Amino acid sequence: MAVDQGAIRQGSAQRPGARQDPRLDWWREARFGLFIHWGLYAIPAGEWKGEFVPGIGEWIMHRARIPVAEYERLAGQFNPVRFDAAEWVSLARRAGQKYIVITAKHHDGFCMFDSRWTDYDIVDATPFNRDPLRELAAECQRQGLRLCFYYSQTQDWHHPDGDGNDWDYDEPKKDFAGYVESYVKPQVRELLTSYGPIGLIWFDTPKRITLEQSQSLVDLVHEIQPACLVNGRVGNHIGDYASTRDNVIPSELLHADWETPATINDTWGFKKDDHNWKSPQDLIRKLVDIVSKGGNYLLNVGPTAEGVIPQPSVDRLRAMGQWLEVNGESVYGTRPGPLQGLDWCRTTIKPGQLYLHVLDWPARGELRLPGTPSEVTSAHLLADPARAALPVSRESGGVLIKGPATPPDAIDTVVVLTVD
Ligand code: H79
């Protein structure tokens, strides 16, 4: 089990001065990324030998204690001929996502790239015989997104010395340090030298990794690609930014660089029986909530073994993209606004502008703001191309803005306030 899921306190973002680090500029601007969990687990898709296996799909090998020799045989069946890198990248771009993080290697140990350090990879072990990371790298270049890799540095249920598999291997006999030195590091180097510029490496479940080992991974990444970021789950409270626990949104604003990794349904890797899809409204509001507290939203899809992103995920990402097309100005490159902790709204800011995200439209459209730190000089709806001025008046202890009587956007109506 994961001991450390990446507490929010992790990461050098907490260090004084870290906020000036220009390497994080693109990531702070981006706010919204696509997570892709794709691997052999998409074949069983939550079912093993006729039984539905509870829990998250990519954990099936662990949860069902599938022997390596048996799980390995999935590779021979993996032939995702419907995979289309251009389509995936275009989906993310149209959803308003600025970076993609894909599983290069998850805990099951199967490598979704052509690695020279193992034959247990998508090019050497499957009939597919293509390297999807290479195709995605080319498409991300073409379409202007940053490609990033998830890499499970501690758990590897296939490698005899990796962490986590105690049903094939004897845990005390494992040479974990040897695994880190002679397998993890060469593979991380490979990922950073074969696919062009990489936005960040997303490590996960540090568990038994030591501070020296975590630090040497951070150093390795920065040595090869100085601009490449490392997430906090590299372990031992280091890294360039913090990841919250999976699917957890902090209750308040955090003065750190942080990100919530999250699912659209309940699984990361594809599961055929998981239909618990969050609504577009829920997802858009989660994005706004996260951004208003200073975080990024890394939202996951789990493609099928054929290489298809499930239609419910596609539909939701499109809906988010449509909302962002109109309202993106209030999300990208913003910082948390001054009004925090209110049920009915969220706020984000840019110099000279305060974006009021109204979730519950008030009766008669009377938007009452408790004292804002700066003077509001004008207001208009972000979705209004004419930018028609909304009446602004001062009242005791705050500001009253008179909007339309009915909510212009049932999900989140953004009111732009020009402030001194
Ligand atoms: O990659 C995704 C997850 O697979 C990974 N993090 C995200 C981004 C992750 N690794 N560990 N965990 C999440 C904690 C998971 C614990 C559980 Fe289980 C897995 C609970 C249910 C399935 C282990 C196996 C404990 C019970 C069964």
Residues whose N, C-alpha, C, O or C-beta is under 5 A from the ligand:
A	BS01	H79	A2 G55 I56 E58 W59 R63 T205 D246 P261 W268
